[in-house]
Structures are given as structure tokens and as C-alpha cells.
Amino acid sequence: MSLEIDFIGHATLLIELDGVRVLTDPATRARIGPLRRVVPVPDPHRLIDLDLIVVSHLHWDHLDLPSLRDRGTTTPIVVPVGAGDWLRSQGFDDVRELPVGEHVEVRSIVVEAVPARHNGRRPPNGPSAATIGFVLRGSRSVYFAGDTDLFDDMAELAAARHDVALLPVWGWGPTLGRGQHLDPERAAEAVRRMRPRVAVPIHWGTYWPMAMGRVLPARLSDPPAAFAEHVRERAPDVRVLLTEVGERVGLPRV
């Protein structure tokens, strides 16, 4: 069976596992609130025939309603506890809340909610819900962190020895909120704790505040390489796959 992953940008990835197409945290527009996309928007034909959409939390850069509507209103969506009623009120027909430790089955794969450490309130005064990550299991195992800082139970995710871990290494601006995100060094520590076979840095190089112009442009490009260097120091047996925004991850054949 097969695994293919397209890094659409930020925390949006198209994961095709054993023929099941799953889209994560949809944010695909040229502008989302005060953020502008600094790379081309994805070709919409890449994002058709979806079997499931998973949403880790309600922040605008992870759940952009117009981006979600562009995928249609009938595609099944899995969200954290507390987000279901609100998303249904926005016109989406098939929404299921998934607590940590629970799962849904989508044809030949299982999608499980796992812990995350991140504020789940939708700014500025929107609804509040939990924040979760996801593990997709079929012939291969894929961990999608969504957005998180390190958390105490992260080492427990090592028990499955995931084939691929998709880990955030930055955000959408020149700084990161304390206790809410992984930077390159903390993401490498997550790799050390989890020991996946392959790690892919995500959540970088896609959105930037419109008012910031060209301030600190290195924040858009440097985090993945810094992450890879820290992983070489902390978990040299884990392979890091550096993938440009908008490209397919070059996964090793198994």
C-alpha cells in the first residue's frame, strides 16, 4: 500500500494513505485576516476528492472558513471537542468531535486524536475548543502535530514508532508565543522523545503579517534547516526530509 504527502503550506498537508485522502488544517487563501501568503496558492485541483478533513484547533491560520468552504460543505470533518456545534452553524454538514484517545475509521485507515499543548480559543472573541493532534494509521503510521509545544505525554507517542512525524517548527511571524509552539530546537526535542523514522518540518514559510513587509525575512526560510541541525545532534538516527512549501514530500520507499 502507499503513502504520499503534499506540503500545501503552513499546517495544511494532503496525506494520501492507502488510497484515503486526508487534508489537514485548511488554510489555502492568498490572504487570511492580517496575514498574506508569500508563496503561490495551491492549485484547487490538487485538493479534490477528499475523504476527510482534520482540524487541530480553531485559530484562523489552521481553520480558515473560506478555505474550508472551497473544499465543499459535505466532506466529513473531524474537530476537537467544543468545535462541532460552531462549525455546523457555519454550514458544514458532516462534523464530528473527537476527544483525545478516540478514533474514526475511514475506509482502510484509522484516524486517532492525540494530545497537544496550545490555546484553542478562536481570536479575537470566538469560540473556545480543545487543541489536538492526529495519528493516521494504515499500512504506515503518520503523526500530524497541528500546533503544539512539548507536552509530558509526547514520549508515549514513541510506542508506535511512527513512520512519519509532521512537526511545526515556526509560525506566521517574527516571534513565537511562549509555551504555545515548537521552535526548531524544541521540535528537535520532540523528535528525540518520539523517535519517528522520518521527520518533516511544517508550519513555516507560508504566511507573514502584511504590516511587517520584509522585516526579518530569514524567519521565513531558516527554521527547517535549523531544525535539521538540531535533530542531527539529538536524534541522529531520525531522517529529516526538508520539503519546500507547495512540494511533495520525498518519502523513502518501504
N, C-alpha and C positions, 0 to 999 in steps of 0.2 A: 504494500500500500504506500501512499505518498504523503509528503508534506511540502508545501510551498508557502512562503511568507513574503508578502509585498509590504515594504515600509512606505506607506502612503504619506506619512508625515506626522510629527508630534507623537501622540499616542494612538494614532489611527493606523491600524495594520489590517491587511486582509490575509487571514490564515486559512489555507485550504488543506484540511487534514482528512485523508481517506475519502476524498470527494465531497466533504462537507465544508461549505464556505461561511466563515465567521468573520464579521467586521467588528473591530474594537473601537470604542470611544470616538464616534464620528465627529470630526472637525475638518472640513474639506473646503470651506469657502475662502475667497481671497481676503475677506475682512471679517473678523468676529469682534464686535464691540470696538475697543481701542486697539486691537491687535491687527496687524496686516501680515499676510502670508508673504514670505520673502522668497519662496520657491513656487513654481507653477502649480496651479490647482490640478488635481488628478483628472484624467480622462474619465468621464462618468461611465463609459463602457467597461472600465475595469471593475466597477462596483455593482454589477448587476447579478441577478440570480443568487442572492444571498439566502442562506438557510437560517441565519441567526445573527443578531447584533447584540453585543455585550457592552454594558456601560458600567464603568467602575465607580463613578461618582458624578455629582451634579454640576461641577464647575463648568463654566462656559467653554473652556478650551478642551473639555472632554465630552461634553454633551451640548452641541450646538443644534438647536431645534431646526433651523433651516437645512443644515447638513443632513439631519436625520430624516426630515420630510423628503429630501431629494431621493432617499432610498425607498420611499413609499411608506404608507401608514399601516400596511398589513404584515410586514415582515416581523416575525417573533423577536421580541426584545427582552433581555434579562437585565434587571437592575437591582441595586441594593435595597434592603428593607427601608421603607419610608418613601421611596421614589415612585411607586407604582401608581397610586391614585393621581398624583400630579401629572405624570406623563400621559395617563389615559385622558385626563382633562384637556390635554393639548391635541387630542385627536388620534392617538395611536391605539390600534385595536387589540393587539396581542402583546400584553406586557405582563411579565411575571417577576415578582420579587424573589430574590434568592438569598437566604441567610447563609452566613459562613458555615461551612461543613455540609451544606445541602448541594444537590446537583440536579441538572436536567439532562435528559438523553436526546440527542439529535441524530436520528438515524444510527450510524455506526460509531458515534463518539459520545463521550460523557463530558459535560462542562460543569465544573465544581467551583463554588465561591470559596475563596480563601482570605485570610486576614490582610488588612492594610492599615497603615497609620497615616491618616490625612484628614483634614477638616472637610466634611461633606456638605456644608451649607452652600446653597447657590447664592452668590452675591448679586446685588447688594443686600436685598431683603427677601430672598426667595426661600423656597422650602429647604428643609434640612433632612438628610438621609445618611445612612451609613456609607462608608467607603470600603470597597472590596477589591481584591484581585481575582484572577481566574486561572484555573488549570484545565486545559483541554487534553483529554486522554483518548487515544485510539491506538493505532499501531505505533505511534510516537506520543510523547508527552511534552506539552508546551505550557510554560508558566508565563502569564501576562500580568505584570505588576500594576498596571494602570498608573497610579501616582502614590507614592508612599515614602516614608522614611524607614529606617531599620526598626524592626519590632522583635520582641522577645521570642516569638514562636517561629521566626524565619528559618531557624535551623531545622525545624520539623519538616519543612518542605524538601529537605535533602533526602528524606527517606525514599522518595520515588525516583531519585536521580533523573531529573527531567532532561530530556534531550536538548531542549532549547529554553533559555530564560530571556525574556524580553524585559529589560530593566531601564527605567528612566535615569538619565544622567545629568539632566539640566531642566530648564523650564522655558519660559517665553520672554525673559527679560534679563537685565544685567546682574540681578541678585536672586537668591532663593530664600523663601521663608524658613526660619529656623524650626527644626523639629517636624517639618512637613514634607520634605523632599530628600531625594538622594542626589548628591553631587558625585562627580567621578570617583572620589576616594571612598565615599560611603557606599556607592553602588558596587565597588570592588569588594568591599567588606561583605556585602550581601552575597556576592559570588562565592567568597570564601566559606560562608556559612552554608550555602545551598549546594555547592558543587555540581552545577549542571554540566552537561557535556559541552554545550555551546552557550555563549552569552552574546546577546545583541543589544547594543546601546540604542535607546529610543528617547523620545521626548526632548528633542534638541533641534536647532537649525531650521525651524519651520515658521514660527510666529515671533513677532517683535513689536513692541509698542510703537505706534505711529509717531508719537511725540519724541521718541528717542533718536530718530534719524540714524546716523552712523556711529552713535556712541558705543564704545566697547564692542566692535564687530567681532572680536575674537570669541566672544561668548556664543556666537552662532556656529562656530566651526571647531573650536578646540576641545570641548568636553569629551567626544568619543575617543580621541587619541589619548587624552589624559586617563580616561577610564581603562583603556587597554594597557597602558603602562602600569597602573596600579594593580590590575589583575595579574600581570606578569610577576609582580612582586609577591602577591598574597595567595594566588591560586594558579601557579604556572601550568597545572595540568588541564586547565579550562581554556578552550579555544574561544577567542573573541572574533566575531565577524563584524567588521566595520562596513556599514552599508550607507550609501548616500541617500538622502531623502528622495523619495519617489522611485527608488530602485527595488528590485527583488533581492532578497537575502540569498547569498550564495551558499546554501546549506550543503554540507558534505553528504555524499550518498552513503546510505547504510544498506 
